């Protein structure tokens, strides 16, 4: 009886997170993004660009990254992701995987993308396969989606970026349940080498417009401090990061109103 109550509570919490817009179709992957208010659509050099804006895949180095995010401290409701990127000619290719949930309900995304750079203009596209599985004999379903992204270095201190997810309006096979569709646009202002200020607006077709903003500042060589805020849902976040020429580690904590605190951690390795 106790075990059934625990399982029921976990399912109920999953539903609260999904319908609050907090967990479903998570496009904010990476502890740096979480710490800066889930921003990243216009963030150059982000190792998680495959998820935030595929046009900004890194073109100057090969990199592998790993990420984990635990929703309000519940072990069974966790995001986990891995990605890799490789420079290719005037652009880059990337591949990644993202999984959310636990054995009674989980969603897995497998993703591959390509970006092309022409001077200060960047464009990219990603093919995304989403597979949802439900326990208790309820079965599973999958669908393919296409994401596109555009970014531009307007000037040395200002970047613009935008992305659109699932532009082909995919639905799970055999159902009329469509994958989440989202449009995001934002800027990153870089007044100096040590400070990045980001702001963006995100509209999921199912939820109200979300405004997001954050700041990322270098305290001293290799160590950065971050803070951010979002609306719809209302969250406050902060974190730190440390990097060398060959690896980086980032940590973030996000406070969701009213659900609580969620920690995030990622590790990147340059090859």
ChimeraX commands (.cxc) that place a marker at each C-alpha (Angstrom):
marker #1 position 0.00,0.00,0.00 radius 0.5
marker #1 position 2.81,2.42,0.88 radius 0.5
marker #1 position 4.57,1.64,-2.41 radius 0.5
marker #1 position 1.38,2.37,-4.38 radius 0.5
marker #1 position 1.01,5.70,-2.59 radius 0.5
marker #1 position 4.59,6.64,-3.43 radius 0.5
marker #1 position 4.05,5.75,-7.10 radius 0.5
marker #1 position 0.81,7.74,-7.17 radius 0.5
marker #1 position 2.56,10.78,-5.68 radius 0.5
marker #1 position 5.34,10.56,-8.27 radius 0.5
marker #1 position 2.86,10.41,-11.13 radius 0.5
marker #1 position 0.91,13.31,-9.66 radius 0.5
marker #1 position 4.07,15.38,-9.32 radius 0.5
marker #1 position 5.00,14.59,-12.92 radius 0.5
marker #1 position 1.61,15.90,-14.00 radius 0.5
marker #1 position 2.00,19.10,-11.99 radius 0.5
marker #1 position 5.43,19.74,-13.53 radius 0.5
marker #1 position 4.22,19.06,-17.06 radius 0.5
marker #1 position 1.07,21.16,-16.90 radius 0.5
marker #1 position 2.90,24.03,-15.21 radius 0.5
marker #1 position 5.17,24.16,-18.26 radius 0.5
marker #1 position 8.14,23.40,-16.05 radius 0.5
marker #1 position 9.27,20.05,-17.34 radius 0.5
marker #1 position 7.67,19.04,-20.60 radius 0.5
marker #1 position 9.57,19.56,-23.85 radius 0.5
marker #1 position 12.50,20.98,-21.99 radius 0.5
marker #1 position 14.55,23.03,-24.45 radius 0.5
marker #1 position 16.80,24.53,-21.77 radius 0.5
marker #1 position 19.58,22.00,-21.48 radius 0.5
marker #1 position 22.84,22.76,-19.65 radius 0.5
marker #1 position 23.59,24.20,-16.22 radius 0.5
marker #1 position 24.78,27.51,-17.67 radius 0.5
marker #1 position 21.41,28.05,-19.35 radius 0.5
marker #1 position 19.50,27.10,-16.18 radius 0.5
marker #1 position 21.60,29.51,-14.09 radius 0.5
marker #1 position 20.98,32.41,-16.49 radius 0.5
marker #1 position 17.21,32.14,-16.53 radius 0.5
marker #1 position 16.97,29.34,-19.11 radius 0.5
marker #1 position 18.40,31.67,-21.74 radius 0.5
marker #1 position 20.71,30.54,-24.53 radius 0.5
marker #1 position 19.07,31.14,-27.90 radius 0.5
marker #1 position 21.67,33.84,-28.65 radius 0.5
marker #1 position 24.59,32.53,-26.57 radius 0.5
marker #1 position 27.76,32.03,-28.66 radius 0.5
marker #1 position 30.08,29.23,-27.55 radius 0.5
marker #1 position 27.40,27.27,-25.66 radius 0.5
marker #1 position 28.24,23.52,-25.71 radius 0.5
marker #1 position 24.48,22.79,-25.52 radius 0.5
marker #1 position 23.63,24.78,-28.66 radius 0.5
marker #1 position 22.34,21.56,-30.27 radius 0.5
marker #1 position 19.30,21.96,-27.99 radius 0.5
marker #1 position 19.10,25.74,-27.46 radius 0.5
marker #1 position 19.86,26.98,-31.01 radius 0.5
marker #1 position 21.40,24.52,-33.46 radius 0.5
marker #1 position 22.79,27.34,-35.62 radius 0.5
marker #1 position 25.32,28.11,-32.86 radius 0.5
marker #1 position 27.05,24.71,-32.81 radius 0.5
marker #1 position 30.72,25.32,-32.01 radius 0.5
marker #1 position 32.87,25.55,-35.12 radius 0.5
marker #1 position 36.30,25.85,-33.48 radius 0.5
marker #1 position 36.64,22.66,-31.41 radius 0.5
marker #1 position 35.31,19.16,-30.83 radius 0.5
marker #1 position 33.41,18.79,-27.60 radius 0.5
marker #1 position 31.49,16.21,-25.57 radius 0.5
marker #1 position 29.14,17.26,-22.74 radius 0.5
marker #1 position 27.03,15.55,-20.06 radius 0.5
marker #1 position 24.15,17.07,-18.09 radius 0.5
marker #1 position 21.78,16.27,-15.24 radius 0.5
marker #1 position 18.84,18.19,-13.72 radius 0.5
marker #1 position 16.73,16.93,-10.81 radius 0.5
marker #1 position 13.26,18.45,-10.62 radius 0.5
marker #1 position 12.58,19.77,-7.10 radius 0.5
marker #1 position 14.88,17.14,-5.63 radius 0.5
marker #1 position 12.86,14.10,-6.76 radius 0.5
marker #1 position 15.20,11.38,-8.02 radius 0.5
marker #1 position 12.59,9.75,-10.25 radius 0.5
marker #1 position 11.87,13.02,-12.11 radius 0.5
marker #1 position 15.22,13.81,-13.67 radius 0.5
marker #1 position 16.58,15.23,-16.91 radius 0.5
marker #1 position 19.74,13.63,-18.29 radius 0.5
marker #1 position 21.44,14.56,-21.53 radius 0.5
marker #1 position 24.63,14.12,-23.52 radius 0.5
marker #1 position 25.82,15.88,-26.65 radius 0.5
marker #1 position 28.80,16.00,-28.98 radius 0.5
marker #1 position 29.81,18.48,-31.68 radius 0.5
marker #1 position 32.40,18.39,-34.43 radius 0.5
marker #1 position 33.59,21.26,-36.70 radius 0.5
marker #1 position 32.97,20.52,-40.37 radius 0.5
marker #1 position 34.11,22.91,-43.08 radius 0.5
marker #1 position 32.32,26.24,-42.62 radius 0.5
marker #1 position 30.03,24.79,-40.01 radius 0.5
marker #1 position 29.60,21.96,-37.53 radius 0.5
marker #1 position 27.64,18.77,-36.91 radius 0.5
marker #1 position 26.21,17.63,-33.62 radius 0.5
marker #1 position 24.39,14.69,-32.04 radius 0.5
marker #1 position 22.76,14.28,-28.67 radius 0.5
marker #1 position 20.28,12.45,-26.48 radius 0.5
marker #1 position 17.95,13.72,-23.77 radius 0.5
marker #1 position 15.83,11.64,-21.39 radius 0.5
marker #1 position 13.22,12.80,-18.89 radius 0.5
marker #1 position 11.26,10.75,-16.36 radius 0.5
marker #1 position 11.34,7.32,-14.76 radius 0.5
marker #1 position 10.07,3.79,-15.48 radius 0.5
marker #1 position 6.36,4.67,-15.24 radius 0.5
marker #1 position 6.68,7.58,-17.65 radius 0.5
marker #1 position 9.65,8.75,-19.67 radius 0.5
marker #1 position 10.42,10.76,-22.77 radius 0.5
marker #1 position 13.58,10.26,-24.83 radius 0.5
marker #1 position 14.82,12.56,-27.59 radius 0.5
marker #1 position 17.54,11.57,-30.04 radius 0.5
marker #1 position 18.86,14.52,-31.98 radius 0.5
marker #1 position 21.22,15.30,-34.88 radius 0.5
marker #1 position 21.97,18.73,-36.29 radius 0.5
marker #1 position 24.06,20.74,-38.73 radius 0.5
marker #1 position 24.99,24.42,-38.74 radius 0.5
marker #1 position 26.54,26.62,-41.41 radius 0.5
marker #1 position 28.52,29.81,-40.82 radius 0.5
marker #1 position 28.86,32.61,-43.39 radius 0.5
marker #1 position 30.90,35.47,-41.92 radius 0.5
marker #1 position 28.67,36.82,-39.11 radius 0.5
marker #1 position 25.54,34.86,-40.04 radius 0.5
marker #1 position 24.68,31.38,-38.77 radius 0.5
marker #1 position 21.91,28.96,-39.78 radius 0.5
marker #1 position 21.16,25.41,-38.74 radius 0.5
marker #1 position 18.63,22.60,-38.63 radius 0.5
marker #1 position 18.13,19.54,-36.44 radius 0.5
marker #1 position 16.23,16.29,-36.86 radius 0.5
marker #1 position 14.67,15.15,-33.62 radius 0.5
marker #1 position 13.10,11.77,-32.77 radius 0.5
marker #1 position 10.92,11.80,-29.63 radius 0.5
marker #1 position 9.84,8.55,-28.00 radius 0.5
marker #1 position 7.38,8.44,-25.08 radius 0.5
marker #1 position 6.89,5.32,-22.99 radius 0.5
marker #1 position 4.30,4.73,-20.26 radius 0.5
marker #1 position 4.42,1.91,-17.75 radius 0.5
marker #1 position 1.59,-0.30,-16.66 radius 0.5
marker #1 position 0.95,-1.61,-20.16 radius 0.5
marker #1 position -0.08,1.74,-21.62 radius 0.5
marker #1 position 2.47,1.41,-24.42 radius 0.5
marker #1 position 4.69,3.84,-26.28 radius 0.5
marker #1 position 4.77,6.14,-29.30 radius 0.5
marker #1 position 7.26,8.15,-31.29 radius 0.5
marker #1 position 7.50,10.98,-33.80 radius 0.5
marker #1 position 10.06,12.87,-35.87 radius 0.5
marker #1 position 10.37,16.65,-35.60 radius 0.5
marker #1 position 12.43,19.31,-37.34 radius 0.5
marker #1 position 13.94,22.33,-35.57 radius 0.5
marker #1 position 15.57,25.32,-37.22 radius 0.5
marker #1 position 17.76,28.11,-35.85 radius 0.5
marker #1 position 19.27,31.39,-37.01 radius 0.5
marker #1 position 21.83,33.63,-35.31 radius 0.5
marker #1 position 23.84,36.70,-36.21 radius 0.5
marker #1 position 26.74,38.64,-34.72 radius 0.5
marker #1 position 25.21,42.10,-35.17 radius 0.5
marker #1 position 28.36,43.72,-33.79 radius 0.5
marker #1 position 31.25,42.59,-31.61 radius 0.5
marker #1 position 29.19,43.23,-28.47 radius 0.5
marker #1 position 25.75,42.09,-29.62 radius 0.5
marker #1 position 24.36,38.72,-30.80 radius 0.5
marker #1 position 20.85,37.90,-31.99 radius 0.5
marker #1 position 19.34,34.42,-32.16 radius 0.5
marker #1 position 16.04,32.70,-32.85 radius 0.5
marker #1 position 14.81,29.11,-32.99 radius 0.5
marker #1 position 11.63,27.26,-33.92 radius 0.5
marker #1 position 10.96,23.72,-32.72 radius 0.5
marker #1 position 8.92,21.00,-34.44 radius 0.5
marker #1 position 8.12,23.23,-37.42 radius 0.5
marker #1 position 6.65,20.23,-39.28 radius 0.5
marker #1 position 3.94,19.94,-36.58 radius 0.5
marker #1 position 4.60,16.24,-35.86 radius 0.5
marker #1 position 2.19,14.03,-33.93 radius 0.5
marker #1 position 2.80,10.71,-32.21 radius 0.5
marker #1 position 2.06,7.78,-34.51 radius 0.5
marker #1 position -1.53,6.61,-34.32 radius 0.5
marker #1 position -2.68,9.60,-32.23 radius 0.5
marker #1 position -3.61,13.25,-32.62 radius 0.5
marker #1 position -1.17,14.22,-29.83 radius 0.5
marker #1 position 1.22,16.78,-31.32 radius 0.5
marker #1 position 4.76,17.37,-30.08 radius 0.5
marker #1 position 5.30,20.73,-28.34 radius 0.5
marker #1 position 6.00,23.64,-30.70 radius 0.5
marker #1 position 7.99,26.62,-29.54 radius 0.5
marker #1 position 9.33,29.88,-30.96 radius 0.5
marker #1 position 12.12,31.76,-29.18 radius 0.5
marker #1 position 14.07,34.94,-29.97 radius 0.5
marker #1 position 16.64,36.83,-27.95 radius 0.5
marker #1 position 19.87,38.77,-27.68 radius 0.5
marker #1 position 23.18,38.50,-25.86 radius 0.5
marker #1 position 24.97,41.72,-24.97 radius 0.5
marker #1 position 28.70,41.35,-24.30 radius 0.5
marker #1 position 30.01,44.69,-22.97 radius 0.5
marker #1 position 33.39,43.10,-22.10 radius 0.5
marker #1 position 35.11,39.71,-22.31 radius 0.5
marker #1 position 34.10,38.99,-18.75 radius 0.5
marker #1 position 30.34,39.79,-18.88 radius 0.5
marker #1 position 27.43,38.41,-20.92 radius 0.5
marker #1 position 23.88,39.75,-20.46 radius 0.5
marker #1 position 21.10,37.77,-22.14 radius 0.5
marker #1 position 17.38,38.30,-22.64 radius 0.5
marker #1 position 14.83,36.41,-24.68 radius 0.5
marker #1 position 11.16,35.67,-25.16 radius 0.5
marker #1 position 9.77,32.15,-25.62 radius 0.5
marker #1 position 6.29,31.15,-26.80 radius 0.5
marker #1 position 5.11,27.56,-26.57 radius 0.5
marker #1 position 1.80,27.13,-28.41 radius 0.5
marker #1 position 0.30,25.59,-25.25 radius 0.5
marker #1 position 1.45,28.19,-22.71 radius 0.5
marker #1 position 1.69,31.98,-22.22 radius 0.5
marker #1 position 4.75,33.92,-23.38 radius 0.5
marker #1 position 7.77,33.38,-21.12 radius 0.5
marker #1 position 10.30,36.19,-20.60 radius 0.5
marker #1 position 13.81,35.16,-19.59 radius 0.5
marker #1 position 16.93,37.09,-18.65 radius 0.5
marker #1 position 20.30,36.39,-17.08 radius 0.5
marker #1 position 23.84,37.56,-16.48 radius 0.5
marker #1 position 27.10,35.61,-16.68 radius 0.5
marker #1 position 30.19,37.31,-15.23 radius 0.5
marker #1 position 33.79,36.16,-14.81 radius 0.5
marker #1 position 35.00,36.70,-11.23 radius 0.5
marker #1 position 38.59,35.74,-12.06 radius 0.5
marker #1 position 40.38,33.56,-14.60 radius 0.5
marker #1 position 38.23,30.51,-15.32 radius 0.5
marker #1 position 35.58,31.10,-12.62 radius 0.5
marker #1 position 32.19,32.56,-13.55 radius 0.5
marker #1 position 29.11,33.50,-11.51 radius 0.5
marker #1 position 25.59,33.53,-12.97 radius 0.5
marker #1 position 22.04,34.59,-12.12 radius 0.5
marker #1 position 18.73,34.64,-13.96 radius 0.5
marker #1 position 14.96,34.97,-13.83 radius 0.5
marker #1 position 11.98,33.75,-15.87 radius 0.5
marker #1 position 8.25,34.37,-16.06 radius 0.5
marker #1 position 5.57,31.77,-16.86 radius 0.5
marker #1 position 6.66,29.82,-14.92 radius 0.5
marker #1 position 8.19,32.16,-12.35 radius 0.5
marker #1 position 11.71,31.01,-11.47 radius 0.5
marker #1 position 14.89,32.48,-9.99 radius 0.5
marker #1 position 18.26,30.88,-10.54 radius 0.5
marker #1 position 21.97,31.16,-9.96 radius 0.5
marker #1 position 25.15,29.18,-10.31 radius 0.5
marker #1 position 28.86,28.97,-10.97 radius 0.5
marker #1 position 31.13,27.60,-13.64 radius 0.5
marker #1 position 34.82,26.84,-13.94 radius 0.5
marker #1 position 36.68,26.11,-17.16 radius 0.5
marker #1 position 40.14,25.38,-18.50 radius 0.5
marker #1 position 41.33,24.95,-22.08 radius 0.5
marker #1 position 40.36,21.26,-21.99 radius 0.5
marker #1 position 37.32,20.94,-19.71 radius 0.5
marker #1 position 34.57,22.84,-17.94 radius 0.5
marker #1 position 32.08,22.22,-15.15 radius 0.5
marker #1 position 28.91,24.18,-14.41 radius 0.5
marker #1 position 26.49,24.07,-11.48 radius 0.5
marker #1 position 23.10,25.77,-11.11 radius 0.5
marker #1 position 20.17,25.93,-8.71 radius 0.5
marker #1 position 16.71,27.01,-9.84 radius 0.5
marker #1 position 13.91,28.13,-7.51 radius 0.5
marker #1 position 10.48,27.48,-9.01 radius 0.5
marker #1 position 7.52,29.32,-7.52 radius 0.5
marker #1 position 5.84,27.47,-5.83 radius 0.5
marker #1 position 7.36,24.01,-6.44 radius 0.5
marker #1 position 10.83,24.51,-4.94 radius 0.5
marker #1 position 14.55,24.08,-5.65 radius 0.5
marker #1 position 16.08,22.07,-8.48 radius 0.5
marker #1 position 19.86,21.51,-8.95 radius 0.5
marker #1 position 21.64,21.10,-12.28 radius 0.5
marker #1 position 25.17,20.01,-13.19 radius 0.5
marker #1 position 27.03,19.62,-16.46 radius 0.5
marker #1 position 30.56,18.67,-17.52 radius 0.5
marker #1 position 32.19,19.40,-20.88 radius 0.5
marker #1 position 35.38,18.01,-22.40 radius 0.5
marker #1 position 37.21,19.53,-25.38 radius 0.5
marker #1 position 38.85,16.92,-27.62 radius 0.5
marker link #1:1,2 radius 0.2
marker link #1:2,3 radius 0.2
marker link #1:3,4 radius 0.2
marker link #1:4,5 radius 0.2
marker link #1:5,6 radius 0.2
marker link #1:6,7 radius 0.2
marker link #1:7,8 radius 0.2
marker link #1:8,9 radius 0.2
marker link #1:9,10 radius 0.2
marker link #1:10,11 radius 0.2
marker link #1:11,12 radius 0.2
marker link #1:12,13 radius 0.2
marker link #1:13,14 radius 0.2
marker link #1:14,15 radius 0.2
marker link #1:15,16 radius 0.2
marker link #1:16,17 radius 0.2
marker link #1:17,18 radius 0.2
marker link #1:18,19 radius 0.2
marker link #1:19,20 radius 0.2
marker link #1:20,21 radius 0.2
marker link #1:21,22 radius 0.2
marker link #1:22,23 radius 0.2
marker link #1:23,24 radius 0.2
marker link #1:24,25 radius 0.2
marker link #1:25,26 radius 0.2
marker link #1:26,27 radius 0.2
marker link #1:27,28 radius 0.2
marker link #1:28,29 radius 0.2
marker link #1:29,30 radius 0.2
marker link #1:30,31 radius 0.2
marker link #1:31,32 radius 0.2
marker link #1:32,33 radius 0.2
marker link #1:33,34 radius 0.2
marker link #1:34,35 radius 0.2
marker link #1:35,36 radius 0.2
marker link #1:36,37 radius 0.2
marker link #1:37,38 radius 0.2
marker link #1:38,39 radius 0.2
marker link #1:39,40 radius 0.2
marker link #1:40,41 radius 0.2
marker link #1:41,42 radius 0.2
marker link #1:42,43 radius 0.2
marker link #1:43,44 radius 0.2
marker link #1:44,45 radius 0.2
marker link #1:45,46 radius 0.2
marker link #1:46,47 radius 0.2
marker link #1:47,48 radius 0.2
marker link #1:48,49 radius 0.2
marker link #1:49,50 radius 0.2
marker link #1:50,51 radius 0.2
marker link #1:51,52 radius 0.2
marker link #1:52,53 radius 0.2
marker link #1:53,54 radius 0.2
marker link #1:54,55 radius 0.2
marker link #1:55,56 radius 0.2
marker link #1:56,57 radius 0.2
marker link #1:57,58 radius 0.2
marker link #1:58,59 radius 0.2
marker link #1:59,60 radius 0.2
marker link #1:60,61 radius 0.2
marker link #1:61,62 radius 0.2
marker link #1:62,63 radius 0.2
marker link #1:63,64 radius 0.2
marker link #1:64,65 radius 0.2
marker link #1:65,66 radius 0.2
marker link #1:66,67 radius 0.2
marker link #1:67,68 radius 0.2
marker link #1:68,69 radius 0.2
marker link #1:69,70 radius 0.2
marker link #1:70,71 radius 0.2
marker link #1:71,72 radius 0.2
marker link #1:72,73 radius 0.2
marker link #1:73,74 radius 0.2
marker link #1:74,75 radius 0.2
marker link #1:75,76 radius 0.2
marker link #1:76,77 radius 0.2
marker link #1:77,78 radius 0.2
marker link #1:78,79 radius 0.2
marker link #1:79,80 radius 0.2
marker link #1:80,81 radius 0.2
marker link #1:81,82 radius 0.2
marker link #1:82,83 radius 0.2
marker link #1:83,84 radius 0.2
marker link #1:84,85 radius 0.2
marker link #1:85,86 radius 0.2
marker link #1:86,87 radius 0.2
marker link #1:87,88 radius 0.2
marker link #1:88,89 radius 0.2
marker link #1:89,90 radius 0.2
marker link #1:90,91 radius 0.2
marker link #1:91,92 radius 0.2
marker link #1:92,93 radius 0.2
marker link #1:93,94 radius 0.2
marker link #1:94,95 radius 0.2
marker link #1:95,96 radius 0.2
marker link #1:96,97 radius 0.2
marker link #1:97,98 radius 0.2
marker link #1:98,99 radius 0.2
marker link #1:99,100 radius 0.2
marker link #1:100,101 radius 0.2
marker link #1:101,102 radius 0.2
marker link #1:102,103 radius 0.2
marker link #1:103,104 radius 0.2
marker link #1:104,105 radius 0.2
marker link #1:105,106 radius 0.2
marker link #1:106,107 radius 0.2
marker link #1:107,108 radius 0.2
marker link #1:108,109 radius 0.2
marker link #1:109,110 radius 0.2
marker link #1:110,111 radius 0.2
marker link #1:111,112 radius 0.2
marker link #1:112,113 radius 0.2
marker link #1:113,114 radius 0.2
marker link #1:114,115 radius 0.2
marker link #1:115,116 radius 0.2
marker link #1:116,117 radius 0.2
marker link #1:117,118 radius 0.2
marker link #1:118,119 radius 0.2
marker link #1:119,120 radius 0.2
marker link #1:120,121 radius 0.2
marker link #1:121,122 radius 0.2
marker link #1:122,123 radius 0.2
marker link #1:123,124 radius 0.2
marker link #1:124,125 radius 0.2
marker link #1:125,126 radius 0.2
marker link #1:126,127 radius 0.2
marker link #1:127,128 radius 0.2
marker link #1:128,129 radius 0.2
marker link #1:129,130 radius 0.2
marker link #1:130,131 radius 0.2
marker link #1:131,132 radius 0.2
marker link #1:132,133 radius 0.2
marker link #1:133,134 radius 0.2
marker link #1:134,135 radius 0.2
marker link #1:135,136 radius 0.2
marker link #1:136,137 radius 0.2
marker link #1:137,138 radius 0.2
marker link #1:138,139 radius 0.2
marker link #1:139,140 radius 0.2
marker link #1:140,141 radius 0.2
marker link #1:141,142 radius 0.2
marker link #1:142,143 radius 0.2
marker link #1:143,144 radius 0.2
marker link #1:144,145 radius 0.2
marker link #1:145,146 radius 0.2
marker link #1:146,147 radius 0.2
marker link #1:147,148 radius 0.2
marker link #1:148,149 radius 0.2
marker link #1:149,150 radius 0.2
marker link #1:150,151 radius 0.2
marker link #1:151,152 radius 0.2
marker link #1:152,153 radius 0.2
marker link #1:153,154 radius 0.2
marker link #1:154,155 radius 0.2
marker link #1:155,156 radius 0.2
marker link #1:156,157 radius 0.2
marker link #1:157,158 radius 0.2
marker link #1:158,159 radius 0.2
marker link #1:159,160 radius 0.2
marker link #1:160,161 radius 0.2
marker link #1:161,162 radius 0.2
marker link #1:162,163 radius 0.2
marker link #1:163,164 radius 0.2
marker link #1:164,165 radius 0.2
marker link #1:165,166 radius 0.2
marker link #1:166,167 radius 0.2
marker link #1:167,168 radius 0.2
marker link #1:168,169 radius 0.2
marker link #1:169,170 radius 0.2
marker link #1:170,171 radius 0.2
marker link #1:171,172 radius 0.2
marker link #1:172,173 radius 0.2
marker link #1:173,174 radius 0.2
marker link #1:174,175 radius 0.2
marker link #1:175,176 radius 0.2
marker link #1:176,177 radius 0.2
marker link #1:177,178 radius 0.2
marker link #1:178,179 radius 0.2
marker link #1:179,180 radius 0.2
marker link #1:180,181 radius 0.2
marker link #1:181,182 radius 0.2
marker link #1:182,183 radius 0.2
marker link #1:183,184 radius 0.2
marker link #1:184,185 radius 0.2
marker link #1:185,186 radius 0.2
marker link #1:186,187 radius 0.2
marker link #1:187,188 radius 0.2
marker link #1:188,189 radius 0.2
marker link #1:189,190 radius 0.2
marker link #1:190,191 radius 0.2
marker link #1:191,192 radius 0.2
marker link #1:192,193 radius 0.2
marker link #1:193,194 radius 0.2
marker link #1:194,195 radius 0.2
marker link #1:195,196 radius 0.2
marker link #1:196,197 radius 0.2
marker link #1:197,198 radius 0.2
marker link #1:198,199 radius 0.2
marker link #1:199,200 radius 0.2
marker link #1:200,201 radius 0.2
marker link #1:201,202 radius 0.2
marker link #1:202,203 radius 0.2
marker link #1:203,204 radius 0.2
marker link #1:204,205 radius 0.2
marker link #1:205,206 radius 0.2
marker link #1:206,207 radius 0.2
marker link #1:207,208 radius 0.2
marker link #1:208,209 radius 0.2
marker link #1:209,210 radius 0.2
marker link #1:210,211 radius 0.2
marker link #1:211,212 radius 0.2
marker link #1:212,213 radius 0.2
marker link #1:213,214 radius 0.2
marker link #1:214,215 radius 0.2
marker link #1:215,216 radius 0.2
marker link #1:216,217 radius 0.2
marker link #1:217,218 radius 0.2
marker link #1:218,219 radius 0.2
marker link #1:219,220 radius 0.2
marker link #1:220,221 radius 0.2
marker link #1:221,222 radius 0.2
marker link #1:222,223 radius 0.2
marker link #1:223,224 radius 0.2
marker link #1:224,225 radius 0.2
marker link #1:225,226 radius 0.2
marker link #1:226,227 radius 0.2
marker link #1:227,228 radius 0.2
marker link #1:228,229 radius 0.2
marker link #1:229,230 radius 0.2
marker link #1:230,231 radius 0.2
marker link #1:231,232 radius 0.2
marker link #1:232,233 radius 0.2
marker link #1:233,234 radius 0.2
marker link #1:234,235 radius 0.2
marker link #1:235,236 radius 0.2
marker link #1:236,237 radius 0.2
marker link #1:237,238 radius 0.2
marker link #1:238,239 radius 0.2
marker link #1:239,240 radius 0.2
marker link #1:240,241 radius 0.2
marker link #1:241,242 radius 0.2
marker link #1:242,243 radius 0.2
marker link #1:243,244 radius 0.2
marker link #1:244,245 radius 0.2
marker link #1:245,246 radius 0.2
marker link #1:246,247 radius 0.2
marker link #1:247,248 radius 0.2
marker link #1:248,249 radius 0.2
marker link #1:249,250 radius 0.2
marker link #1:250,251 radius 0.2
marker link #1:251,252 radius 0.2
marker link #1:252,253 radius 0.2
marker link #1:253,254 radius 0.2
marker link #1:254,255 radius 0.2
marker link #1:255,256 radius 0.2
marker link #1:256,257 radius 0.2
marker link #1:257,258 radius 0.2
marker link #1:258,259 radius 0.2
marker link #1:259,260 radius 0.2
marker link #1:260,261 radius 0.2
marker link #1:261,262 radius 0.2
marker link #1:262,263 radius 0.2
marker link #1:263,264 radius 0.2
marker link #1:264,265 radius 0.2
marker link #1:265,266 radius 0.2
marker link #1:266,267 radius 0.2
marker link #1:267,268 radius 0.2
marker link #1:268,269 radius 0.2
marker link #1:269,270 radius 0.2
marker link #1:270,271 radius 0.2
view
